[in-house]
Amino acid sequence: MWENGVLSEKLAALKGKMEEELGALANSRELYEFKNVYLEGKKSRISELMKEMRSLAPEERAGFGKSVNELKEWAFGRFQAMEEKMKRLELERRYEREKIDLSIPAAPARIGNLHPVTLVINQLVDIFSGMGFEIYEGREIETDYYNFTALNTPADHPARDMQDTFYLSPEFLLRTQTSAGQIHVMEKKKPPIKILSPGRVFRSDDDATHSPMFGQMEGLVVDRGITLGDLKGMLDVFVQKVYGEGTTTRLRPSYFPFTEPSVEVDCSCFACGGTGCSLCKGTGWIEILGAGVVNKKVLENCGIDSEEYSGFAFGIGLERTAMLKYGINNIKLLFGSDLRVLGQINEK
């Protein structure tokens, strides 16, 4: 009979081998590989045993098949038991690996700082809001009319040149100044007008103090009786709040197509008090912004009576203000997100 023959020995040997391999398994992956070899599919080791029935006498096949099925049931039972064991072991290993020692001091957490330009924007908005300015955020893609023509910029003005302006089409461009927002406001709102317009502007310029994209903040006041003296008084308050008490301003004649008269504004050097240092290049003064009295043609382009109303406008470079305020000598440091730079600035 087959029980005492070679096939019986093969069943016993296979069972012993399976038991041995099960005892050596180290993880779930090895366990499932074991299942694929011995239990899964027609080509598994146990399934292959059924092919041996062809060599048996008909009366022996039923007994042999029963023995193979018993071996298969035993193997599945051992697999399931081992699977549960593996899950427990791996869970224990995971707990051990992820265990937290509450007695160990926590790693120090670094507190992030606001970006220098964000700090400047927040400060300027606070200062000018306290003077009654409203915030207006314009659009970054502008038409040639709003960016140039309505601001009294002649067709042959250098600012229109392709080397300075990023044109998207003959009509549309990336705004080169937040001054375009003045026109939108004056077209829709009658004086008195008092707005502050911060935003990004774009120019084809790139060196240590210039960037193709930078921040600008435009201010505009339109009302009856506005003069250059009002601009000077407002700017004196502004520089004292930004650069410290005792800081003063001076106005130098300049030219902008949208203001007349136009001025470049300097403030007394806040590093040396005006005595002369490396920051002010020995002059005692630092250039901070451009400004002027709104050109009558600009008012008239917006439907405002230039005989009844006047105004002033100014444009502040946000990166330049941040560089002066925080002693940053290269504008690219403001765009690199270098924590060694940003970590030195921590204003609350």
PyMOL commands that set and color helices and strands:
alter all, ss='L'
color gray80, all
select helices_A, chain A and resi 2-4+6-24+28-38+45-55+58-98+116-130+144-147+149-151+158-160+180-188+228-243+296-301+318-326+331-334+339-342
alter helices_A, ss='H'
color red, helices_A
select strands_A, chain A and resi 134-135+141-143+172-174+193-202+213-223+249-256+259-268+285-294+310-317
alter strands_A, ss='S'
color yellow, strands_A
deselect
rebuild
show_as cartoon
